[in-house]
C-alpha cells in the first residue's frame, strides 16, 4: 500500500509541476511550424472555404493567438490600443483598451498576444505592457516600458511579442541601462534588469533556450544578435551585423548545436555553432542573399527556407554549405509550415501553398485575399484545420482540413 501511495504522489507531483501550454507568436516554438495533420494538399482556384470573416478590429499587423477555445488579437482604433477575445466562430466575447498605439510609420498594432493558462500578455507600439485574465479580460497589472522602465522607442514603434518562461515575462524597453527586463508575470514587478549593449530594441520577439544547464535568451538589439543569461540578464555574447538597424524582426532558431538567423537591412543569414552552455559561438557560414526583413524562416531537415527582400524569391539554402540550391518567384511575404507543406502570405495579398521535395520548390495552389485593409504584413496562424488570416481590421478563417476518407 505504501508503494502504491508513493507512486500516486509522484504522479500528482509531476502533474502539478508540468510546464503550462503556451500559445504565442509563430507557434509552439516560435519557429513557424504548426503541428497539424490531414490538411488539404491543394486548393480550388478561388482558395479554400472561407468559414467566417470579422471586421472592425482596427489597424494592425499582429497575428492572432489561437487557444483551444479562444482567439486573441490586438488592433488600433482612433490611436487606442485594443485587445479582442473571440470564440472559434468569430463572435466577440470581450474587448479591452490597454493604452495608446503607434500612430507614426505604419499605424496600428504589431504583436501577437502570449497566452499562458488563464493569463495573457500584450504590448503596444508605444511601450505599454499588460497582463489580462483570459476569461473576462480582467486587468491584472500594467506598466509602460518607456516611462516606467526608462526605455526608448524606435523608428517603427516597439514591436515585440512577450516571451514567457516559468514565472517570468520578458520585454525589451531598449533603454541604455534598462535594455532587457524580466518581470514577475503575476505581479509585473521587476525581477532583473539587463543592460545588454544599451542600444535601441529591435522588432524581434525573443527566444529562450536551455543548454548546459543554463537558460539563454536570444534576440537582437540595434547593432547585434545578442545572447543574455536568462537568470540575471548578463550579456553572454553579441555578433555584430554589417549595418545598423532597428527592424531586425525574425526570431533566431536553435536546432541541436546550431543557431540559425535571417536578417534584412543589408545584413545576412547565418549559421552558428554554440558551445556547451551557449556562452560563446563559432561562425559556420553567412550568406547576404538571405535578407528577409520580417517574414520569418523555416528549417526543414537540412534546408533553410526564407523569402528574399531585394530579390523577391522564396529561397532554399543547404544548411551544411550555406549555399542557395533552389528558388521560386513569389514576392515578399511571411512563411509558415504545416502538414508537410509551406504557406507563404505575400505583401500583395496572395497566399501560396508550396511543396518542398529534396530541396526543390513546387507551387501547388494560390489565391488572393480580398477582404481587409492596408498592408498584408501579418503572419498566418493555423490551428485545428483552420488557417487564420489577418489583413488590417479584418480577420478571416479558412477551412483547410481535408475530408475524412
C-alpha positions, 0 to 999 in steps of 0.5 A: 500500500505504501508503494502504491501511495508513493507512486500516486504522489509522484504522479500528482507531483509531476502533474502539478509541476508540468510546464503550462501550454503556451500559445504565442507568436509563430507557434509552439516554438516560435519557429513557424511550424504548426503541428497539424495533420490531414490538411488539404494538399491543394486548393480550388482556384478561388482558395479554400472555404472561407468559414467566417470573416470579422471586421472592425478590429482596427489597424494592425499587423499582429497575428492572432493567438489561437487557444483551444477555445479562444482567439486573441488579437490586438488592433488600433482604433482612433490611436487606442490600443485594443485587445479582442477575445473571440470564440472559434466562430468569430463572435466577440466575447470581450474587448479591452483598451490597454493604452495608446498605439503607434500612430507614426510609420505604419499605424496600428498594432504589431504583436501577437498576444502570449497566452499562458493558462488563464493569463495573457500578455500584450504590448503596444507600439508605444511601450505599454505592457499588460497582463489580462485574465483570459476569461473576462479580460480582467486587468491584472497589472500594467506598466509602460516600458518607456516611462516606467522602465526608462526605455526608448522607442524606435523608428517603427514603434516597439514591436515585440511579442512577450516571451514567457518562461516559468514565472517570468515575462520578458520585454525589451524597453531598449533603454541604455541601462534598462535594455532587457527586463524580466518581470514577475508575470503575476505581479509585473514587478521587476525581477532583473534588469539587463543592460545588454549593449544599451542600444535601441530594441529591435522588432524581434520577439525573443527566444529562450533556450536551455543548454548546459544547464543554463537558460539563454535568451536570444534576440537582437538589439540595434547593432547585434544578435545578442545572447543574455543569461536568462537568470540575471540578464548578463550579456553572454555574447553579441555578433555584430551585423554589417549595418545598423538597424532597428527592424531586425524582426525574425526570431533566431532558431536553435536546432541541436548545436546550431543557431540559425538567423535571417536578417534584412537591412543589408545584413545576412543569414547565418549559421552558428555553432554554440558551445556547451552552455551557449556562452560563446559561438563559432561562425559556420557560414553567412550568406547576404542573399538571405535578407528577409526583413520580417517574414520569418524562416523555416528549417526543414531537415537540412534546408533553410527556407526564407523569402528574399527582400531585394530579390523577391524569391522564396529561397532554399539554402543547404544548411551544411554549405550555406549555399542557395540550391533552389528558388521560386518567384513569389514576392515578399511575404511571411512563411509558415509550415504545416502538414508537410507543406509551406504557406507563404502570405505575400505583401500583395495579398496572395497566399501560396501553398508550396511543396518542398521535395529534396530541396526543390520548390513546387507551387501547388495552389494560390489565391488572393485575399480580398477582404481587409485593409492596408498592408498584408504584413501579418503572419498566418496562424493555423490551428485545428484545420483552420488557417487564420488570416489577418489583413488590417481590421479584418480577420478571416478563417479558412477551412483547410482540413481535408475530408475524412476518407 
